[in-house]
Amino acid sequence: DHVFTFYDQLSKEHKAQLDEDFDEVRVEEMEEAWNKALQMQEEFRKGLVVEGPHTMNWELKKPPVLRPGANLTKLLDVGERKVAS
């Protein structure tokens, strides 16, 4: 039995490929992923803060200054005079 309704409609080849892809558990890869997740959880416990990108203001006379982290420019926010042709 299976829980995927689409499975019955697959060809024999597609069923075989799907079974091959998902029936085998690669223990070493799973352990590696588990350990990485534990490390990441520890980092978050240390007070790691994830911030969104800084939106750049193109309405100023001077070009916006880059800030540490991600800097985001929305093309719709850039005036025609500042867009290169």
Secondary structure as UniProt FT lines:
FT   TURN            5..6
FT   HELIX           7..9
FT   HELIX           12..23
FT   HELIX           27..45
FT   TURN            46..47
FT   STRAND          54..55
FT   TURN            58..59
FT   STRAND          71..72
FT   HELIX           75..77
FT   HELIX           80..82
//
